Amino acid sequence: MSTKGTSLKGLLLVALLVSHMLLTKEGVTSLPICPKGSVNCQLSLEELFDRAVKLSHYIHFLSSEMFDEFDELYAQGRGFIAKAVNSCHTASLTTPEDKEQAQKIHHEDLLNLILGVLRSWNDPLIHLASEVQRIKEAPETILWKAVEIEEQNKRLLEGMEKIVGRVHSGEVENDIYTPWDGLPSLQLADEDSRLFAFYNLLHCLRRDSHKIDNYLKVLKCRLIHDNNC
Amino acid sequence: MKQRFISSVQIILQLALTTVGLTGQSYPGKPQIIRCRSLEKETFSCWWKPGSDGGLPNNYTLFYSKDSEEKIYECPDYLTSGPNSCYFNKNHTNPWTTYIITVMATNEIGSNSSDPQHVDVTSIVQPDAPVNLSLETNTSANMSYLWAKWSPPPLADASFNSHIYHYELRLKPEEKKEWETVSVGMQTHYEVTSLQAGVKYIVQVRCMLDLGEWSEWSSERSIQIPKEQLPPEKPRIIKCRSPEKETFTCWWKPALDGGLSTNYTLLYSKEGEEKVYECPDYKTAGPNSCYFDKKHTSFWTIYNITVRATNEIGSNVSDPHYVDVTYIVQPDPPVNITLELKKSIKRKPYLVLTWSPPPLADVRSGWLTLEYELRLKPEEGEEWETIFVGQQTQYKMFSLNPGKRYIVQIHCKPDHHGLWSEWSPEMYIEIPTDFRVKDMVVWIIVGVLSSLICLIMSWIMIMKGYRMMAFILPPVPGPKIKGIDTHLLETGKSEELLSALGCHGFPPTSDCEELLIEYLEVEDSEDQQLMPSHDTPSKNTKIILKETDSDSGRGSCDSPSLIPVKCRESRGLPSTLQTQDVRAKEKKGGKGSWETPCMASEQKTLSCNSESIKSCTWLAAQLPSKQAAVFAYHSTVEAFKITLNTTNVNTSPVLVGNEENRQLLYPIAETVYDDVEKISEMEYSRTDQATVQVRQNQHNDKSSFLNTKLMDYVEVHKVRQDEEPTLLLKHKENSGKTKKCTVPGTSKEYTKVSTVMDHHILVLLPDQRTQNTPVSQEPAAETSQNPQQSQAEKNTSYSTTAPSDSRRDTSGSDYMDPSSFMPSFK
């Protein structure tokens, strides 16, 4: 028995060695303790911003495509754009409206604003992802995008909280948040009104996601590249 | 009756006319009825065209008849419708009758009639044009219209004015060519609407009865329509654009102004604000545009923009235009585009494109992010290749065709939204021709040339194949003994020579003899050609005896030095070469058998000097397959006969030199090897013949001399024609001193037979080359080939020799040892 055990152990050892060699050859080495681009085993701010910008870019890309698809499918000739004026639920958040404002505002405030907008979209995105499936003959692409945006928005929020936690000297304000009460409008019986509610929501999503993307790019250039991107 | 009368009158008149024609005057030409026309269906008129008057005043008379009766009437009224016309008033007009009308012209000489015209009144109705056309314009409710009035055409008889006409009116602006025709109906006035303000119009009318044709157009009337005063049409906003995501501009298209100056006002309201603002800057972006500077530009805000056009009369507002500036960014094209050709390590050129973002765009702050796209094509190409390069401001292109000129353009666009900029100006770059292409060409040329050469070579090879073979694989050259120190030979130091040859033991063993044989080079002499027996070709044998001995007594040299044997006793014994016999014996093989046949064949004892240890003879046999090369050496003094046999046996028996009473046969078992081949038989036979002849002379004259003396050498000193042949025989001591055999060059040797003269006179040539003459014996060499021949020769001639090979090397002088054949002559 003992000899058997030893031989088994030896076999295992050999197998381990071989697998290790193979893995090493394949380039699959054990992960370094600290991820790439990190300082003191923490992701650098630059890396954080890089990821955040990529994410926000992606989210806006999705929301923009979703809006365009919806617009083409359901909003043609209905004049939704005229009605959509001044009806985003995040409109109460005063965000920079041009480059000058965006450059003037303190980066902490801007970060807080971004956080606020992201948070404000948590609820509506969840509802959008579920309600959009009830649109008549909604194409799969729209459904998929709604879900994807909802997930990615959460991730971006996490990342932004991390960035804000890193950048902020004081406390993170958690109170910036705009409630959304548009769920009933998404469930209206009248198709036209319901479609407009969707249209408006998607339009606002496109706008806010672009805002966030733009602000993040400005912040990145300001904080990481000293305004010299 | 009347017609007959008329015709007879006409004939008379024509006759008269012909007579008058001679005097320059004639009867009138034929008149032609132009048209008949009824203005109102109740009267009608006909007009004719007069023919030539014939130089005289004419009278015209119109006759007509009706289809219902035969009666001919004259025109009732020549005046009413003017000259050359006839007016038929109401009383003479019957719409149900067809009139046949003829016009006759008459003068003093005669008359002429027109062709008759059939007239149906109802088919020739055409009224006159309406008259008294008058125009008026009127404006009511910003609309201009034209009022036209006219009167029906007047008629000669006022009582007929109850006719009803249809009217048409046509009008056009003065400067245009196309008329606009309006059907009016039966009223004599018309109102024209939709006229252009400020344009002068021309108007005409015409009329028609219920049957017949339209009248002519009435005379033109024109009238100026006054300019309108209308409010402007709706302006239209064409587009809005932000070049750098900081400001933006909107343009609109002006509407028709209606002839009045129009003011445009751009009004906008922003999302979330009720207030309506006016455009802050109409001038910066040019006419019909509004520029929104940074202060007035907000993003993520919808602008509701309208344009209002206003003039004296009123105003008009465009449709609203909703703009979110975020989505209307269209940058300027990139600038500072550079194209640079670089070369990689492999020397392949690649193109590096660099560019800068448009100067207006602030990409550094991150507010605006631009993405680029470039396109390129060969100059003559049609399709662009478009490459999206993302946010980078440089690009490397590797796969460009060398030697082509490319056009490159770049444009840019903000990320996510907005529009692509215009393409940048065309940039040209010429990709140089690749070096490797040239190299390829060179290699191709080289390849083609080399293959050509190869082809030619192989062709030549085929054509002259065997020659080439001969060239490449030449025939095996004849054997030559090399490495013999001539001086040693000259001095006769056989031991040294032998030692030099690697044979240390003395007396030479069979090995040494082999060596000796090996190093003997036998050469044929050209003098052999003299011999009659040379005819026989023995090509294969080439026996060269190479001796550097300058001594005349070549044989003497050889024999004492190499074989210090003297055969004396054999003098009396005629030694005969009986090659055949020997051969026969030899074939039996075996050592023992060698002796007996040798003995038997020779029938005599071959005796050698007792002192000399060795026999005098070698017998070299050759391979059966190859020709037998036999080297025989004779010590002629004893008339010792050495028979050389060429046998087919591999082992070459050596004819033994005999000691006095003992006959020693030394068969040398010669393993066949190359050197044996080289050493062809020493040809005695050739020289033998010469010798024989000499001998004969000697024999005849001084046979006793020959017989009585033991001769080592025969040296012919002089042979004169007039004298008796003298042979100086150089006697060699029997002691076997080898050195004596070398005779210094004081006396000449006559070793070559030059000519055989009459009376048994032999002319010998002095040996100039101081070489030993190898003598080969042909027949021995060619055993298999010419036994019979040699036999025959033996029978006929004195010698057993076969004819010498004519090809033998003549460089060597012949060596004659006449004494060797002496016995055969005995």
Interface residues (C-beta under 8 A of the other chain):
Chain A: H57 H60 F61 S64 I81 A82 A84 V85 N86 A91 T95 E97 D98 K99 E100 A102 Q103 R207 D208 H210 K211 D213 N214 K217 V218 L219 K220 C221 R222 H225 N227 N228 C229
Chain B: K245 E246 E271 G272 K294 T297 S298 F299 W300 T301 I302 N304 P320 Y322 D324 T326 D362 V363 R364 S365 G366 W367 T369 D415 H416 H417
